[in-house]
Amino acid sequence: MTQNDALAAFLGPEIFERLDWTRLTHSQRDAILSVFRVGLGAGAQSGVVSTIDWVAADGRVLICEDGSQWQARERDDAELIEDWGAGALVAINRRLVYRLDPHQAAEVELLRL
């Protein structure tokens, strides 16, 4: 999946189209992506777009490349996360983890060890 695909999935097609992404320079694109990576979403635990680094405990534990650790709230959510596996591109916002391709979501809680 390209960064274009990930951002379009996260923002939705209407907002992404308004950005006129293909006409932006690489530095402009990187600046926009960095805004989403640092998580400016109000009320979000994490507004990060990240890659899954590791899935453990039959999908109940999700560890992202940024080091954040998440716990699936329900068994159905754990099954989805387990299917996604390491390397999947996800966005985490307001206690939901979104897989960006294909578009799926699971409820999670920040895991505190």
Buried (B, 14 or more C-beta within 10 A) or exposed (E): EEBEEBBBBBBEEEEBEEBEBEEEEEEEBEEBEEEBBEBEBEEBBBBBBBEBBEBEEEBBBBBBBEEBBBBBBEEEBBBBBBEBEEEBBBBBBEBBBBBBEEEBBBBBEEBEE
